Amino acid sequence: MPTCERCDSFVSSDFARVFGNNDGDVFGCPECTSMAELVDGYAARA
């Protein structure tokens, strides 16, 4: 079950596939990151 590395919230596997890095790690989610930041790729950056 994927989780956000920043806030430890649950994210779906689809969210991790789309917004995470190539390893499926997510460093930002809708709980702790704005939608603009997600679109800019912040969730894939450590």
Jmol script that loads the backbone (N, CA, C; Angstrom):
load data "model"
ATOM      1  N   MET A   1       0.847  -1.164   0.000  1.00  0.00           N
ATOM      2  CA  MET A   1       0.000   0.000   0.000  1.00  0.00           C
ATOM      3  C   MET A   1       0.904   1.242   0.000  1.00  0.00           C
ATOM      4  N   PRO A   2       0.845   2.057  -1.061  1.00  0.00           N
ATOM      5  CA  PRO A   2       1.705   3.238  -1.132  1.00  0.00           C
ATOM      6  C   PRO A   2       1.271   4.333  -0.155  1.00  0.00           C
ATOM      7  N   THR A   3       2.248   5.037   0.356  1.00  0.00           N
ATOM      8  CA  THR A   3       1.987   6.173   1.246  1.00  0.00           C
ATOM      9  C   THR A   3       2.860   7.343   0.825  1.00  0.00           C
ATOM     10  N   CYS A   4       2.468   8.518   1.240  1.00  0.00           N
ATOM     11  CA  CYS A   4       3.242   9.729   0.998  1.00  0.00           C
ATOM     12  C   CYS A   4       4.448   9.732   1.936  1.00  0.00           C
ATOM     13  N   GLU A   5       5.615   9.978   1.387  1.00  0.00           N
ATOM     14  CA  GLU A   5       6.834  10.019   2.198  1.00  0.00           C
ATOM     15  C   GLU A   5       6.875  11.256   3.087  1.00  0.00           C
ATOM     16  N   ARG A   6       6.177  12.312   2.715  1.00  0.00           N
ATOM     17  CA  ARG A   6       6.204  13.559   3.481  1.00  0.00           C
ATOM     18  C   ARG A   6       5.281  13.499   4.697  1.00  0.00           C
ATOM     19  N   CYS A   7       4.014  13.042   4.491  1.00  0.00           N
ATOM     20  CA  CYS A   7       3.050  13.107   5.596  1.00  0.00           C
ATOM     21  C   CYS A   7       2.502  11.735   6.000  1.00  0.00           C
ATOM     22  N   ASP A   8       2.934  10.673   5.321  1.00  0.00           N
ATOM     23  CA  ASP A   8       2.553   9.298   5.630  1.00  0.00           C
ATOM     24  C   ASP A   8       1.074   8.998   5.378  1.00  0.00           C
ATOM     25  N   SER A   9       0.411   9.805   4.546  1.00  0.00           N
ATOM     26  CA  SER A   9      -0.977   9.547   4.176  1.00  0.00           C
ATOM     27  C   SER A   9      -1.040   8.473   3.097  1.00  0.00           C
ATOM     28  N   PHE A  10      -2.127   7.726   3.082  1.00  0.00           N
ATOM     29  CA  PHE A  10      -2.346   6.718   2.052  1.00  0.00           C
ATOM     30  C   PHE A  10      -2.547   7.388   0.703  1.00  0.00           C
ATOM     31  N   VAL A  11      -1.929   6.841  -0.327  1.00  0.00           N
ATOM     32  CA  VAL A  11      -2.203   7.233  -1.707  1.00  0.00           C
ATOM     33  C   VAL A  11      -2.486   5.967  -2.497  1.00  0.00           C
ATOM     34  N   SER A  12      -3.324   6.077  -3.499  1.00  0.00           N
ATOM     35  CA  SER A  12      -3.658   4.902  -4.299  1.00  0.00           C
ATOM     36  C   SER A  12      -2.471   4.513  -5.176  1.00  0.00           C
ATOM     37  N   SER A  13      -2.458   3.293  -5.621  1.00  0.00           N
ATOM     38  CA  SER A  13      -1.393   2.842  -6.516  1.00  0.00           C
ATOM     39  C   SER A  13      -1.448   3.607  -7.833  1.00  0.00           C
ATOM     40  N   ASP A  14      -2.642   3.995  -8.275  1.00  0.00           N
ATOM     41  CA  ASP A  14      -2.769   4.807  -9.488  1.00  0.00           C
ATOM     42  C   ASP A  14      -2.141   6.183  -9.278  1.00  0.00           C
ATOM     43  N   PHE A  15      -2.363   6.796  -8.116  1.00  0.00           N
ATOM     44  CA  PHE A  15      -1.757   8.091  -7.813  1.00  0.00           C
ATOM     45  C   PHE A  15      -0.240   7.960  -7.823  1.00  0.00           C
ATOM     46  N   ALA A  16       0.292   6.922  -7.202  1.00  0.00           N
ATOM     47  CA  ALA A  16       1.740   6.704  -7.161  1.00  0.00           C
ATOM     48  C   ALA A  16       2.289   6.484  -8.568  1.00  0.00           C
ATOM     49  N   ARG A  17       1.555   5.788  -9.402  1.00  0.00           N
ATOM     50  CA  ARG A  17       1.999   5.535 -10.776  1.00  0.00           C
ATOM     51  C   ARG A  17       2.049   6.830 -11.576  1.00  0.00           C
ATOM     52  N   VAL A  18       1.044   7.688 -11.409  1.00  0.00           N
ATOM     53  CA  VAL A  18       0.953   8.916 -12.198  1.00  0.00           C
ATOM     54  C   VAL A  18       1.845  10.024 -11.644  1.00  0.00           C
ATOM     55  N   PHE A  19       1.828  10.240 -10.329  1.00  0.00           N
ATOM     56  CA  PHE A  19       2.514  11.383  -9.742  1.00  0.00           C
ATOM     57  C   PHE A  19       3.839  11.042  -9.071  1.00  0.00           C
ATOM     58  N   GLY A  20       4.092   9.788  -8.774  1.00  0.00           N
ATOM     59  CA  GLY A  20       5.320   9.407  -8.094  1.00  0.00           C
ATOM     60  C   GLY A  20       6.504   9.280  -9.033  1.00  0.00           C
ATOM     61  N   ASN A  21       7.643   8.885  -8.468  1.00  0.00           N
ATOM     62  CA  ASN A  21       8.820   8.687  -9.298  1.00  0.00           C
ATOM     63  C   ASN A  21       8.777   7.306  -9.945  1.00  0.00           C
ATOM     64  N   ASN A  22       9.832   6.934 -10.639  1.00  0.00           N
ATOM     65  CA  ASN A  22       9.849   5.656 -11.367  1.00  0.00           C
ATOM     66  C   ASN A  22       9.825   4.443 -10.451  1.00  0.00           C
ATOM     67  N   ASP A  23      10.146   4.621  -9.180  1.00  0.00           N
ATOM     68  CA  ASP A  23      10.118   3.521  -8.217  1.00  0.00           C
ATOM     69  C   ASP A  23       8.786   3.442  -7.477  1.00  0.00           C
ATOM     70  N   GLY A  24       7.851   4.348  -7.784  1.00  0.00           N
ATOM     71  CA  GLY A  24       6.558   4.360  -7.117  1.00  0.00           C
ATOM     72  C   GLY A  24       6.548   5.108  -5.802  1.00  0.00           C
ATOM     73  N   ASP A  25       7.638   5.826  -5.501  1.00  0.00           N
ATOM     74  CA  ASP A  25       7.699   6.628  -4.278  1.00  0.00           C
ATOM     75  C   ASP A  25       6.995   7.956  -4.510  1.00  0.00           C
ATOM     76  N   VAL A  26       6.241   8.414  -3.506  1.00  0.00           N
ATOM     77  CA  VAL A  26       5.499   9.665  -3.593  1.00  0.00           C
ATOM     78  C   VAL A  26       5.981  10.587  -2.485  1.00  0.00           C
ATOM     79  N   PHE A  27       6.415  11.794  -2.849  1.00  0.00           N
ATOM     80  CA  PHE A  27       6.952  12.749  -1.888  1.00  0.00           C
ATOM     81  C   PHE A  27       6.032  13.943  -1.684  1.00  0.00           C
ATOM     82  N   GLY A  28       4.770  13.800  -2.016  1.00  0.00           N
ATOM     83  CA  GLY A  28       3.758  14.818  -1.827  1.00  0.00           C
ATOM     84  C   GLY A  28       2.425  14.267  -2.280  1.00  0.00           C
ATOM     85  N   CYS A  29       1.370  14.611  -1.585  1.00  0.00           N
ATOM     86  CA  CYS A  29       0.037  14.103  -1.909  1.00  0.00           C
ATOM     87  C   CYS A  29      -0.969  15.235  -1.761  1.00  0.00           C
ATOM     88  N   PRO A  30      -2.230  15.038  -2.115  1.00  0.00           N
ATOM     89  CA  PRO A  30      -3.228  16.102  -1.966  1.00  0.00           C
ATOM     90  C   PRO A  30      -3.399  16.587  -0.527  1.00  0.00           C
ATOM     91  N   GLU A  31      -3.000  15.795   0.444  1.00  0.00           N
ATOM     92  CA  GLU A  31      -3.107  16.208   1.849  1.00  0.00           C
ATOM     93  C   GLU A  31      -2.050  17.248   2.231  1.00  0.00           C
ATOM     94  N   CYS A  32      -0.866  17.186   1.614  1.00  0.00           N
ATOM     95  CA  CYS A  32       0.221  18.065   2.046  1.00  0.00           C
ATOM     96  C   CYS A  32       0.828  18.896   0.917  1.00  0.00           C
ATOM     97  N   THR A  33       0.289  18.784  -0.293  1.00  0.00           N
ATOM     98  CA  THR A  33       0.824  19.488  -1.449  1.00  0.00           C
ATOM     99  C   THR A  33      -0.328  20.069  -2.253  1.00  0.00           C
ATOM    100  N   SER A  34      -0.152  21.250  -2.792  1.00  0.00           N
ATOM    101  CA  SER A  34      -1.213  21.851  -3.605  1.00  0.00           C
ATOM    102  C   SER A  34      -1.301  21.137  -4.953  1.00  0.00           C
ATOM    103  N   MET A  35      -2.433  21.273  -5.610  1.00  0.00           N
ATOM    104  CA  MET A  35      -2.608  20.631  -6.919  1.00  0.00           C
ATOM    105  C   MET A  35      -1.633  21.220  -7.944  1.00  0.00           C
ATOM    106  N   ALA A  36      -1.341  22.505  -7.852  1.00  0.00           N
ATOM    107  CA  ALA A  36      -0.382  23.120  -8.779  1.00  0.00           C
ATOM    108  C   ALA A  36       1.000  22.485  -8.619  1.00  0.00           C
ATOM    109  N   GLU A  37       1.410  22.233  -7.374  1.00  0.00           N
ATOM    110  CA  GLU A  37       2.704  21.586  -7.134  1.00  0.00           C
ATOM    111  C   GLU A  37       2.702  20.151  -7.649  1.00  0.00           C
ATOM    112  N   LEU A  38       1.597  19.439  -7.482  1.00  0.00           N
ATOM    113  CA  LEU A  38       1.512  18.070  -7.991  1.00  0.00           C
ATOM    114  C   LEU A  38       1.652  18.051  -9.505  1.00  0.00           C
ATOM    115  N   VAL A  39       0.977  18.964 -10.175  1.00  0.00           N
ATOM    116  CA  VAL A  39       1.049  19.033 -11.635  1.00  0.00           C
ATOM    117  C   VAL A  39       2.463  19.375 -12.084  1.00  0.00           C
ATOM    118  N   ASP A  40       3.183  20.177 -11.318  1.00  0.00           N
ATOM    119  CA  ASP A  40       4.561  20.547 -11.648  1.00  0.00           C
ATOM    120  C   ASP A  40       5.571  19.454 -11.322  1.00  0.00           C
ATOM    121  N   GLY A  41       5.133  18.342 -10.711  1.00  0.00           N
ATOM    122  CA  GLY A  41       6.020  17.219 -10.465  1.00  0.00           C
ATOM    123  C   GLY A  41       6.643  17.137  -9.085  1.00  0.00           C
ATOM    124  N   TYR A  42       6.155  17.933  -8.131  1.00  0.00           N
ATOM    125  CA  TYR A  42       6.731  17.916  -6.793  1.00  0.00           C
ATOM    126  C   TYR A  42       6.611  16.567  -6.118  1.00  0.00           C
ATOM    127  N   ALA A  43       5.596  15.778  -6.435  1.00  0.00           N
ATOM    128  CA  ALA A  43       5.398  14.495  -5.764  1.00  0.00           C
ATOM    129  C   ALA A  43       6.476  13.484  -6.118  1.00  0.00           C
ATOM    130  N   ALA A  44       7.170  13.690  -7.208  1.00  0.00           N
ATOM    131  CA  ALA A  44       8.217  12.759  -7.635  1.00  0.00           C
ATOM    132  C   ALA A  44       9.601  13.166  -7.143  1.00  0.00           C
ATOM    133  N   ARG A  45       9.696  14.331  -6.513  1.00  0.00           N
ATOM    134  CA  ARG A  45      10.995  14.841  -6.063  1.00  0.00           C
ATOM    135  C   ARG A  45      11.193  14.624  -4.578  1.00  0.00           C
ATOM    136  N   ALA A  46      12.327  14.078  -4.236  1.00  0.00           N
ATOM    137  CA  ALA A  46      12.648  13.837  -2.824  1.00  0.00           C
ATOM    138  C   ALA A  46      12.967  15.108  -2.098  1.00  0.00           C
TER     139      ALA A  46
END
end "model"
wireframe off; spacefill off
backbone 0.3
color backbone group
